[in-house]
Amino acid sequence: MGASFCAIFESDVPSHGTLGGDNPAVLKAQRKLDGVARDADLRSLDEFESYDPQDVVGDFDLDVDAEELGLPPVEWFAAADGLDAVRALIAHLNSHPDAVRNQADVLDDLANVEAELTAADRAGVRFHFQVVP
């Protein structure tokens, strides 16, 4: 299985747990999506991307302590802020067909992310996005 773009939750979100679903279409289009968002004066998804230094060490099987890497601590965001960004991006893509390759698949993935963030917002749980191997 390859890498995927996922929402990570600070605590359990009903019906989602702490790890959102796989969104490979978003991952494949991420650079383009971030450019589209910036060009449209929208918040880009990468503004909500953050990594726990311990996870980085584990994911890459590094033989160093996480503190040695000097990475910033993981950052958590209000689900409502991410939800606003995702919904704005969905609306923009719906009004600009062919803004990204495989736009239908990207929109399907973004709808999944929207549902996850809606549940997180209802539960009062913070999140961040990350690429999960």
N, CA and C of each residue as an Amber inpcrd file, in Angstrom:
protein
   399
   0.8440000  -1.1780000   0.0000000   0.0000000   0.0000000   0.0000000
   0.8880000   1.2400000   0.0000000   0.5130000   2.2660000  -0.7530000
   1.2890000   3.4850000  -0.8370000   0.8790000   4.4950000   0.2140000
   1.4600000   5.6540000   0.1350000   1.1660000   6.7260000   1.0750000
  -0.2030000   7.3320000   0.7770000  -0.7420000   8.0060000   1.7830000
  -2.0430000   8.6430000   1.6150000  -2.1130000   9.9130000   2.4430000
  -2.9780000  10.8070000   2.0380000  -3.2520000  12.0560000   2.7490000
  -4.3570000  11.7550000   3.7530000  -4.1190000  12.0340000   5.0250000
  -5.0900000  11.6840000   6.0760000  -5.2450000  12.8100000   7.0880000
  -6.4010000  12.8150000   7.7130000  -6.6250000  13.6430000   8.8900000
  -6.2390000  12.8080000  10.1070000  -5.5120000  13.4200000  11.0250000
  -5.1310000  12.7870000  12.2790000  -5.8560000  13.5570000  13.3710000
  -6.4990000  12.8490000  14.2840000  -7.2810000  13.4990000  15.3330000
  -6.5790000  13.3650000  16.6830000  -6.6930000  14.4070000  17.4710000
  -6.0260000  14.4610000  18.7630000  -6.5860000  13.4140000  19.7400000
  -7.8410000  13.0810000  19.5830000  -8.4760000  12.0210000  20.3660000
  -9.5360000  11.3700000  19.4850000 -10.1610000  10.3290000  20.0070000
 -11.1390000   9.5930000  19.2090000 -12.2870000  10.4740000  18.7230000
 -12.6060000  10.3110000  17.4550000 -13.7660000  10.9470000  16.8410000
 -14.7530000   9.8260000  16.5490000 -16.0020000   9.9660000  17.0180000
 -16.9750000   8.9000000  16.7880000 -17.0230000   8.4580000  15.3210000
 -16.9560000   7.1810000  15.1180000 -16.9720000   6.4600000  13.8460000
 -15.7050000   6.6550000  13.0080000 -14.7190000   7.3950000  13.5310000
 -13.4730000   7.5770000  12.7810000 -12.2330000   7.2120000  13.5880000
 -12.3030000   7.2230000  14.8920000 -11.1230000   6.9640000  15.7070000
 -10.1720000   8.1480000  15.6780000  -8.8710000   7.8620000  15.6660000
  -7.8780000   8.9390000  15.6510000  -7.2190000   9.1230000  14.2820000
  -7.5270000   8.2490000  13.3410000  -6.9490000   8.3330000  12.0010000
  -8.0660000   8.3390000  10.9680000  -8.1000000   9.3970000  10.1830000
  -9.0900000   9.4760000   9.1200000  -8.7710000   8.5050000   8.0020000
  -9.6230000   8.4620000   7.0230000  -9.4740000   7.5380000   5.9040000
  -8.3700000   7.9290000   4.9400000  -8.0660000   6.9960000   4.0540000
  -7.0690000   7.2330000   3.0140000  -7.6660000   8.1270000   1.9350000
  -6.8740000   9.0750000   1.4700000  -7.3030000   9.9940000   0.4220000
  -6.2070000  10.1200000  -0.6240000  -5.9740000   9.0450000  -1.3810000
  -4.8630000   9.0440000  -2.3260000  -5.0120000  10.0560000  -3.4610000
  -6.2310000  10.3550000  -3.8770000  -6.4070000  11.3420000  -4.9570000
  -5.9810000  12.7320000  -4.4910000  -6.2620000  13.0510000  -3.2350000
  -5.8200000  14.3410000  -2.6920000  -4.3010000  14.3790000  -2.6280000
  -3.6910000  13.2830000  -2.1980000  -2.2250000  13.2400000  -2.1280000
  -1.6100000  13.4640000  -3.5070000  -2.1320000  12.7780000  -4.5160000
  -1.5800000  12.9270000  -5.8730000  -1.7370000  14.3430000  -6.4040000
  -2.7990000  15.0200000  -5.9870000  -3.0780000  16.3730000  -6.4910000
  -2.6810000  17.4650000  -5.5040000  -2.0270000  17.0930000  -4.4110000
  -1.8120000  18.0530000  -3.3270000  -1.1010000  19.3380000  -3.7570000
  -0.0260000  19.2340000  -4.4820000   0.6830000  20.4590000  -4.9020000
  -0.2060000  21.3540000  -5.7570000  -0.8950000  20.7380000  -6.6890000
  -1.7950000  21.5020000  -7.5610000  -2.9310000  22.1040000  -6.7430000
  -3.5130000  21.3310000  -5.8240000  -4.6040000  21.8360000  -4.9770000
  -4.1480000  23.0270000  -4.1380000  -2.9460000  22.9280000  -3.5810000
  -2.4380000  24.0360000  -2.7740000  -2.2260000  25.2830000  -3.6290000
  -1.7600000  25.0940000  -4.8490000  -1.6150000  26.2300000  -5.7660000
  -2.9500000  26.8180000  -6.1640000  -3.9190000  25.9730000  -6.4430000
  -5.2690000  26.4330000  -6.7900000  -5.8460000  27.2350000  -5.6310000
  -5.6880000  26.7210000  -4.4190000  -6.2140000  27.4230000  -3.2370000
  -5.5520000  28.7890000  -3.0770000  -4.2580000  28.8330000  -3.1810000
  -3.5550000  30.1180000  -3.0140000  -3.9460000  31.1090000  -4.1090000
  -4.0540000  30.6320000  -5.3430000  -4.4470000  31.5060000  -6.4490000
  -5.8540000  32.0720000  -6.2500000  -6.7000000  31.3290000  -5.5540000
  -8.0790000  31.7650000  -5.3090000  -8.2360000  32.4590000  -3.9570000
  -7.0960000  32.7680000  -3.3030000  -7.1010000  33.3940000  -1.9760000
  -7.8590000  32.5650000  -0.9440000  -7.6910000  31.2380000  -1.0280000
  -8.2690000  30.3150000  -0.0630000  -7.1390000  29.7460000   0.7950000
  -7.4900000  29.2370000   1.9580000  -6.4930000  28.5450000   2.7740000
  -6.1870000  27.2090000   2.1160000  -4.9180000  26.8820000   2.0380000
  -4.5270000  25.6170000   1.4190000  -4.4670000  24.5170000   2.4750000
  -4.5960000  23.2970000   2.0310000  -4.5760000  22.1660000   2.9500000
  -3.2370000  22.0340000   3.6570000  -2.1530000  22.4370000   2.9930000
  -0.8460000  22.3040000   3.6310000  -0.6790000  23.2170000   4.8430000
  -1.5400000  24.2150000   4.9980000  -1.4990000  25.0550000   6.1890000
  -1.8840000  24.2760000   7.4360000  -2.5310000  23.1350000   7.2430000
  -2.9900000  22.3050000   8.3570000  -2.1570000  21.0290000   8.4920000
  -1.0600000  20.9630000   7.7580000  -0.2200000  19.7730000   7.7840000
   0.8200000  19.9060000   8.8910000   0.9670000  18.8460000   9.6820000
   1.9300000  18.8450000  10.7770000   2.3130000  17.4120000  11.0820000
   3.5030000  17.2410000  11.6450000   4.0080000  15.9020000  11.9200000
   4.5710000  15.8350000  13.3360000   4.2680000  14.7380000  14.0140000
   4.8310000  14.4770000  15.3290000   6.2610000  13.9820000  15.1120000
   7.2600000  14.6370000  15.7180000   8.6490000  14.2110000  15.5170000
   8.8720000  12.7280000  15.8280000   8.1770000  12.1920000  16.8310000
   8.3170000  10.7630000  17.1590000   7.8630000   9.8950000  15.9910000
   6.7850000  10.3050000  15.3190000   6.2880000   9.5510000  14.1700000
   7.2830000   9.5850000  13.0140000   7.9180000  10.7340000  12.8120000
   8.8980000  10.8640000  11.7290000  10.0490000   9.8920000  11.9540000
  10.5470000   9.8370000  13.1850000  11.6410000   8.9170000  13.5100000
  11.2020000   7.4820000  13.2530000   9.9960000   7.1270000  13.6960000
   9.4970000   5.7650000  13.5090000   9.2170000   5.4250000  12.0600000
   8.6060000   6.3590000  11.3320000   8.2430000   6.1010000   9.9290000
   9.4680000   5.8700000   9.0530000  10.5420000   6.5880000   9.3610000
  11.7380000   6.4760000   8.5280000  12.8030000   5.5860000   9.1540000
  12.4400000   4.9370000  10.2780000  13.3480000   4.0200000  10.9610000
  14.7240000   4.6540000  11.1600000  14.7000000   5.8840000  11.6720000
  15.9350000   6.6200000  11.8940000  16.5790000   6.2000000  13.2100000
  17.8900000   6.1910000  13.2370000  18.6300000   5.8040000  14.4370000
  19.0500000   7.0440000  15.2220000  18.0830000   7.9450000  15.4340000
  18.3320000   9.1550000  16.2150000  17.1310000   9.3970000  17.1210000
  17.3570000  10.1830000  18.1340000  16.2670000  10.5900000  19.0170000
  15.5060000  11.7120000  18.3150000  14.1980000  11.7590000  18.4900000
  13.3710000  12.7750000  17.8180000  13.8440000  14.1880000  18.1310000
  14.3220000  14.4260000  19.3480000  14.7840000  15.7740000  19.7210000
  16.0150000  16.1880000  18.9250000  16.8440000  15.2120000  18.5390000
  18.0480000  15.5090000  17.7590000  17.7270000  16.0890000  16.3860000
  16.5620000  15.7490000  15.8590000  16.1800000  16.2400000  14.5290000
  15.8310000  17.7180000  14.5370000  15.4670000  18.2500000  15.6900000
  15.1190000  19.6620000  15.7890000  13.8130000  20.0220000  15.1040000
  12.9380000  19.0460000  14.9350000  11.6500000  19.3140000  14.3070000
  10.7150000  20.0030000  15.2960000   9.8430000  20.8570000  14.7910000
   8.8860000  21.5100000  15.6970000   7.8860000  20.4840000  16.2280000
   7.2960000  20.7670000  17.3770000   6.2940000  19.8320000  17.8960000
   5.0730000  19.8020000  16.9820000   4.3100000  18.7210000  17.0950000
   3.0960000  18.5900000  16.2930000   2.1600000  19.7490000  16.6100000
   1.4890000  20.2470000  15.5960000   0.5480000  21.3520000  15.7650000
  -0.8600000  20.8290000  15.5010000  -1.8010000  21.2080000  16.3610000
  -3.2000000  20.7970000  16.2430000  -4.0380000  22.0040000  15.8690000
  -5.0690000  21.7710000  15.0670000  -5.9150000  22.8470000  14.5660000
  -7.3730000  22.5660000  14.9030000  -8.1400000  23.6350000  15.0390000
  -9.5780000  23.4880000  15.2550000 -10.1940000  22.8600000  14.0100000
 -11.0250000  21.8490000  14.2270000 -11.6590000  21.1660000  13.0960000
 -12.4920000  22.1360000  12.2630000 -13.1170000  23.1200000  12.9150000
 -13.9420000  24.0930000  12.1820000 -13.1050000  24.8650000  11.1630000
 -11.8580000  25.1810000  11.5050000 -10.9960000  25.9090000  10.5640000
 -10.6590000  25.0480000   9.3530000 -10.3360000  23.7950000   9.5840000
 -10.0590000  22.8920000   8.4750000 -11.2890000  22.6390000   7.6320000
 -12.4290000  22.5330000   8.2980000 -13.6910000  22.3160000   7.5980000
 -14.0000000  23.4860000   6.6720000 -13.7960000  24.6950000   7.1520000
 -14.0110000  25.8790000   6.3060000 -13.1120000  25.8430000   5.0720000
 -11.8500000  25.4620000   5.2640000 -10.9040000  25.4160000   4.1470000
 -11.2970000  24.3380000   3.1380000 -11.6760000  23.1690000   3.6310000
 -12.0570000  22.0720000   2.7420000 -13.3230000  22.4320000   1.9650000
 -14.2980000  22.9900000   2.6500000 -15.5420000  23.3660000   1.9690000
 -15.3040000  24.4520000   0.9190000 -14.4480000  25.4110000   1.2210000
 -14.1460000  26.4590000   0.2460000 -13.4480000  25.8720000  -0.9770000
 -12.5420000  24.9210000  -0.7380000 -11.8410000  24.2820000  -1.8480000
 -12.8130000  23.4530000  -2.6930000 -13.7190000  22.7330000  -2.0490000
 -14.7270000  21.9620000  -2.7790000 -15.5840000  22.8910000  -3.6410000
 -16.0410000  23.9920000  -3.0640000 -16.8730000  24.9430000  -3.8100000
 -16.1050000  25.5060000  -5.0020000 -14.8420000  25.8280000  -4.7910000
 -14.0270000  26.3690000  -5.8840000 -13.8590000  25.3340000  -7.0000000
 -13.5630000  24.1020000  -6.6280000 -13.3920000  23.0580000  -7.6430000
 -14.6880000  22.7900000  -8.3910000 -15.8080000  22.8250000  -7.6810000
 -17.0980000  22.6160000  -8.3460000 -17.4160000  23.7240000  -9.3500000
 -16.9180000  24.9150000  -9.1000000 -17.1800000  26.0160000 -10.0300000
 -16.0750000  26.1730000 -11.0810000 -15.0190000  25.3790000 -10.9680000
 -13.9180000  25.4090000 -11.9350000 -13.5810000  23.9800000 -12.3690000
 -14.4130000  23.4270000 -13.2420000 -14.1460000  22.0530000 -13.7160000
 -12.7580000  21.9510000 -14.3380000 -12.1490000  20.8410000 -14.1420000
 -10.8190000  20.5530000 -14.7020000  -9.7190000  21.4170000 -14.1010000
  -9.9030000  21.8920000 -12.8690000  -8.8500000  22.6530000 -12.2020000
  -7.6800000  21.7540000 -11.8240000  -7.9860000  20.4770000 -11.5700000
  -6.9450000  19.4940000 -11.2520000  -7.2500000  18.1970000 -11.9940000
  -6.2290000  17.3940000 -12.1910000  -6.4170000  16.0820000 -12.8160000
  -7.2740000  15.2090000 -11.9120000  -8.0410000  14.3470000 -12.5380000
  -8.8800000  13.4000000 -11.7970000  -9.7440000  14.1100000 -10.7570000
 -10.3140000  15.2270000 -11.2060000 -11.0500000  16.0940000 -10.2810000
 -12.1990000  15.3690000  -9.5760000 -12.8840000  14.4680000 -10.2420000
 -13.9870000  13.7410000  -9.5970000 -13.4780000  12.9230000  -8.4170000
 -12.3250000  12.2630000  -8.5920000 -11.7430000  11.4820000  -7.4970000
 -11.2800000  12.3880000  -6.3620000 -10.7000000  13.5270000  -6.7160000
 -10.2580000  14.4890000  -5.7080000 -11.4600000  14.9970000  -4.9190000
 -12.5410000  15.3130000  -5.6050000 -13.7440000  15.7890000  -4.9250000
 -14.3390000  14.7100000  -4.0190000 -14.2850000  13.4560000  -4.4510000
 -14.7490000  12.3580000  -3.5940000 -13.9170000  12.2860000  -2.3090000
 -12.6010000  12.3670000  -2.4570000 -11.7230000  12.3490000  -1.2820000
 -11.9960000  13.5510000  -0.3780000 -12.1530000  14.7210000  -0.9760000
 -12.4190000  15.9210000  -0.1700000 -13.7610000  15.8120000   0.5620000
 -14.7430000  15.1660000  -0.0510000 -16.0240000  14.9400000   0.6240000
 -15.8280000  14.0360000   1.8400000 -14.9560000  13.0450000   1.7250000
 -14.6410000  12.1820000   2.8670000 -13.9760000  12.9830000   3.9840000
 -13.0280000  13.8290000   3.6170000 -12.3470000  14.6700000   4.6050000
 -13.3520000  15.6110000   5.2630000 -14.2570000  16.1630000   4.4650000
 -15.2930000  17.0460000   5.0070000 -16.1360000  16.3140000   6.0510000
 -16.5250000  15.0890000   5.7690000 -17.3330000  14.3070000   6.7160000
 -16.5460000  14.0340000   8.0010000 -15.2790000  13.7110000   7.8640000
 -14.4470000  13.4580000   9.0500000 -14.2920000  14.7110000   9.8960000
 -14.0270000  15.8370000   9.2460000 -13.8480000  17.0850000   9.9920000
 -15.1620000  17.5600000  10.6080000 -16.2750000  17.2760000   9.9490000
 -17.5820000  17.6070000  10.5260000 -17.7750000  16.8310000  11.8270000
 -17.4520000  15.5420000  11.8070000 -17.5670000  14.7170000  13.0130000
 -16.6070000  15.2040000  14.0990000 -15.4020000  15.5750000  13.7070000
 -14.4250000  16.0780000  14.6810000 -14.8880000  17.3920000  15.2880000
 -15.4510000  18.2570000  14.4630000 -15.9520000  19.5390000  14.9560000
 -17.0740000  19.3120000  15.9690000 -17.9910000  18.4230000  15.6460000
 -19.0920000  18.1070000  16.5770000 -18.5610000  17.5680000  17.9030000
 -17.4960000  16.7950000  17.8330000 -16.9180000  16.1830000  19.0290000
 -15.9470000  17.1130000  19.7570000 -15.6430000  18.2630000  19.1420000
 -14.7000000  19.1960000  19.7560000 -13.2680000  18.6930000  19.7480000
 -12.9100000  17.9220000  18.7240000 -11.5790000  17.3190000  18.6300000
 -10.7510000  18.0650000  17.5880000  -9.5190000  18.3910000  17.9660000
  -8.6080000  19.0590000  17.0220000  -7.9620000  18.0280000  16.0890000
  -7.3620000  18.5330000  15.0220000  -6.8000000  17.6640000  13.9900000
  -5.5620000  18.3010000  13.3640000  -4.8980000  17.5480000  12.5600000
  -3.9340000  18.0410000  11.5680000  -3.9410000  17.0490000  10.4200000
  -3.4480000  17.4980000   9.2780000  -3.2910000  16.6130000   8.1320000
  -1.8600000  16.1210000   8.1090000  -1.6880000  14.9310000   7.5650000
  -0.3230000  14.4610000   7.2960000  -0.3700000  13.3840000   6.2240000
   0.7600000  13.2030000   5.6030000   0.9140000  12.1080000   4.6500000
   1.3400000  10.9000000   5.4710000   0.5460000   9.8390000   5.3580000
   0.7950000   8.6300000   6.1310000   1.3210000   7.5500000   5.2000000
   2.4990000   7.0020000   5.5220000   3.0480000   5.9400000   4.6650000
   2.2310000   4.6580000   4.7350000
